[in-house]
């Protein structure tokens, strides 16, 4: 009688752990797919934004607005993706299951939220104004002609 009860309880626990293991596996696979897609896109957008910022920093010609415009577009595209409501929501939802995720996955999800905080698209007009102000500041800083005793340095 007792053996039969232990077998039944053991079977229930075994099947419950299998269901829980399947749930954990599904969550981990979902996070993996999400992170792979996020990383591919963010690397591409980051490279484009960094290259546009480099041109803005190094190719300053008075009256030329092309570099500033390109830097503005690239930075906005980066912010649109990194600060999107979708990415904020997805990372937050996955972090609710952080006990089922690897340490690396949890750190990556936290990094996504940290990056999103730098340009959250829920306040898109503010983010665009910030990007524009940063680009204007960069142009003024690197476009300024420093002089010592009247000679350019």
C-alpha positions as CSV (number, residue, x, y, z in Angstrom):
1,X,0.0,0.0,0.0
2,X,2.7,2.5,1.0
3,X,4.9,1.5,-1.9
4,X,1.9,2.1,-4.3
5,X,1.4,5.6,-2.8
6,X,5.1,6.4,-3.2
7,X,5.1,5.2,-6.8
8,X,2.1,7.4,-7.5
9,X,3.6,10.5,-5.8
10,X,6.9,9.8,-7.5
11,X,5.2,9.6,-10.9
12,X,3.4,12.8,-10.3
13,X,6.6,14.6,-9.2
14,X,8.4,13.2,-12.2
15,X,5.8,14.4,-14.7
16,X,5.5,17.8,-13.0
17,X,9.3,18.2,-13.3
18,X,9.1,17.2,-17.0
19,X,6.4,19.9,-17.6
20,X,8.5,22.4,-15.6
21,X,11.6,21.5,-17.5
22,X,9.8,21.9,-20.9
23,X,8.5,25.3,-19.7
24,X,12.0,26.3,-18.8
25,X,13.4,25.0,-22.0
26,X,10.8,27.0,-24.0
27,X,11.6,30.2,-22.1
28,X,15.3,29.7,-22.6
29,X,14.8,29.1,-26.3
30,X,12.6,32.1,-26.6
31,X,15.2,34.3,-24.9
32,X,17.9,32.9,-27.1
33,X,16.0,33.6,-30.3
34,X,15.1,37.1,-29.1
35,X,18.7,37.9,-28.0
36,X,20.1,36.6,-31.3
37,X,17.8,38.9,-33.3
38,X,18.3,41.8,-31.0
39,X,22.1,41.5,-31.1
40,X,22.2,41.2,-34.9
41,X,20.1,44.3,-35.4
42,X,21.7,46.4,-32.7
43,X,25.2,45.7,-34.0
44,X,24.2,46.8,-37.5
45,X,22.5,50.0,-36.2
46,X,25.4,50.7,-33.8
47,X,28.0,50.4,-36.5
48,X,26.0,52.8,-38.8
49,X,25.5,55.3,-36.0
50,X,29.1,55.2,-34.9
51,X,30.3,55.6,-38.5
52,X,28.0,58.6,-39.0
53,X,29.2,60.1,-35.7
54,X,32.8,59.6,-36.9
55,X,32.2,61.5,-40.1
56,X,30.4,64.3,-38.1
57,X,33.5,64.5,-35.8
58,X,36.1,64.4,-38.5
59,X,34.6,66.0,-41.6
60,X,33.4,69.4,-40.5
61,X,32.9,71.9,-43.3
62,X,31.2,75.2,-42.6
63,X,27.7,75.3,-44.1
64,X,27.7,71.5,-44.9
65,X,24.7,69.9,-43.2
66,X,25.0,66.4,-44.8
67,X,27.1,64.9,-42.1
68,X,24.9,66.3,-39.3
69,X,21.8,65.0,-41.1
70,X,23.2,61.5,-41.6
71,X,24.3,61.4,-38.0
72,X,20.8,62.4,-36.9
73,X,19.2,59.7,-39.0
74,X,21.6,57.0,-37.9
75,X,21.2,57.9,-34.2
76,X,17.5,58.1,-34.5
77,X,17.4,54.6,-36.1
78,X,19.5,53.2,-33.3
79,X,17.3,54.8,-30.6
80,X,14.1,53.7,-32.4
81,X,15.2,50.1,-32.1
82,X,17.1,50.1,-28.8
83,X,14.4,52.2,-27.0
84,X,11.4,50.6,-28.6
85,X,8.4,49.7,-26.4
86,X,8.7,46.2,-27.9
87,X,12.2,45.7,-26.6
88,X,11.5,47.2,-23.2
89,X,8.5,45.0,-22.8
90,X,10.1,41.8,-24.1
91,X,13.2,42.2,-21.9
92,X,11.1,43.0,-18.9
93,X,8.9,40.0,-19.5
94,X,11.8,37.6,-19.9
95,X,13.4,39.0,-16.7
96,X,10.4,37.8,-14.8
97,X,11.7,34.3,-15.4
98,X,15.4,35.1,-14.5
99,X,15.7,32.1,-12.3
100,X,15.2,29.9,-15.3
101,X,17.8,31.8,-17.5
102,X,21.5,31.7,-17.6
103,X,23.5,34.5,-15.9
104,X,24.7,35.7,-19.3
105,X,21.1,36.0,-20.6
106,X,20.0,37.9,-17.5
107,X,22.9,40.3,-17.9
108,X,22.1,40.8,-21.6
109,X,18.5,41.5,-20.8
110,X,19.5,44.1,-18.2
111,X,21.9,45.7,-20.8
112,X,19.0,45.9,-23.2
113,X,16.9,47.8,-20.6
114,X,19.9,50.0,-19.8
115,X,20.4,50.9,-23.4
116,X,16.7,51.6,-23.9
117,X,16.8,54.0,-21.0
118,X,19.2,56.2,-23.0
119,X,16.6,56.9,-25.7
120,X,13.2,55.5,-24.9
121,X,10.9,56.0,-27.8
122,X,7.9,56.5,-25.5
123,X,9.2,60.1,-25.5
124,X,10.3,60.2,-29.1
125,X,10.3,64.0,-29.4
126,X,12.6,64.4,-26.4
127,X,15.0,61.8,-27.8
128,X,15.1,63.5,-31.2
129,X,15.8,66.8,-29.6
130,X,18.6,65.3,-27.5
131,X,20.2,63.7,-30.5
132,X,20.0,67.0,-32.4
133,X,21.5,68.9,-29.5
134,X,24.3,66.3,-29.1
135,X,25.2,66.6,-32.8
136,X,25.2,70.4,-32.8
137,X,27.4,70.3,-29.7
138,X,29.8,67.9,-31.5
139,X,29.9,70.2,-34.6
140,X,30.7,73.2,-32.4
141,X,33.4,71.4,-30.4
142,X,35.2,69.8,-33.3
143,X,34.6,72.6,-35.7
144,X,36.1,75.3,-33.5
145,X,39.4,76.6,-34.7
146,X,41.6,76.7,-31.6
147,X,44.3,79.4,-31.7
148,X,47.4,80.3,-29.7
149,X,48.9,83.7,-30.3
150,X,46.6,84.1,-33.3
151,X,47.9,80.9,-35.0
152,X,45.6,77.8,-35.5
153,X,46.6,74.8,-33.4
